[in-house]
Amino acid sequence: MRYYQILIFAPLFLLAFQCNKNSHSACLNSKISDFKKEACSTGASVKEYLFQNQSVFCFDPGVCGGDLASCVLSENCDTLGFLGGIAGNTTINGEPFSNAEFRGTVWSN
């Protein structure tokens, strides 16, 4: 009987960990998937931060062009602003993005 319990619960256990791996919104997962195809071949990344009491995601295109801006999106895929670029912008919603708390790298190449 124990063998059957293992067969039943082992896949459920593994599935639970798999679901937590990409627990972002569907629109954000779609944006990341599209970004992977468009980003530079080196130095590109998507990083998660806590900023202004919400999770935000910084899409850094990498190093294939000069003065490329990084797009900052909310969990709901609302564009909050752009960092860097030719203007060298460092603020989002009137607050320095240096106040953001780094949470982790979602994707990088």
N, C-alpha and C positions, 0 to 999 in steps of 0.2 A: 504494500500500500504506500509506503514512503516513496518508492520510485515514481509513482504516479503524481504524488504531491510535488516532487521536484520538477517533473515535466510540466506541470501546470503553473507553478509559481516562478520558476526560473525565467521564462520569457517575460512575464509581467514585471519582474524585478528589473530586468535589463531595459525594458521599454520605459519604465519610470525614469531611469537615468538618462536615456536617450531624449526624452521629452524635455528635460531640464537643460539640455545642451544648447538649444536654440529657443529660448523662451521669449523671444522678441515678437513683436506684432507681425502679422502677415505682410503688411505693407513695407515694414522695415526689412524683413527677410527678402522681399522682392527687390527693394532698392539695393541691398547688399549684393544680391545675385547679379543685377544689372551692372553695378559698379565694378565688380570683378572683371567683367568683359571690357569695360571702357578705361580702366585705370592704367597708369604706366606699368611697365613690366618690372620695375624695381622701386622700392620705397613707398608703395601705396599701402594704405591701411584704413581700417574703420575702428575707431576707439570710442569706448563708452565713458562718459563723465557724469557726475552729479553736478548740475548747474542750475541755480535758481530753483532749488527744491524739486527738480525733475531729472530723469535720465535723458541725456542728450547724446547724440552720436556724431562724431567728427569724421567726415569722409575726406581723407587726405589723398589727392590723386597721385602723389609720388614725384619723381624727379625727371620726367621726360620732357619737360618744357619749363621755360622761365616764368616766374611769377604766377604760378597756378594757385588758385584760391582753394581753400578747404571749405566744404559746405557743412554746416551744423544743422542737424535735423532733430526734431523731437521724436519720442517713441511712436507718435501718430503720423509721422512723416511730414509734419509741418516744417517748412524751412524757417529757421530762426535767424540765419545770417551767414556771412562768409568771413573767413579768417585769412590773413595773408594777402596774396595777390599783389598786383602792382601798387595798390594803395597801402599795403602793409597793415590792414585792419586788424585790431586786437580786441575789439569789443563786440558783444552780442547783447541786444536789448539794453544798451547803455551801460553795461557792466563789463569790466575787463575779464576776458576768458581765462586769465591766469588765476582767477578765483575758483575755477572749476576743479572738482576733485576727481582725479583719474580713477576709474573703476576697473578697466581692463581692455585688452585688445580683442576685438570681435573677429577681425580678419586682417592679415597682412601678407605681402608677398616678398 
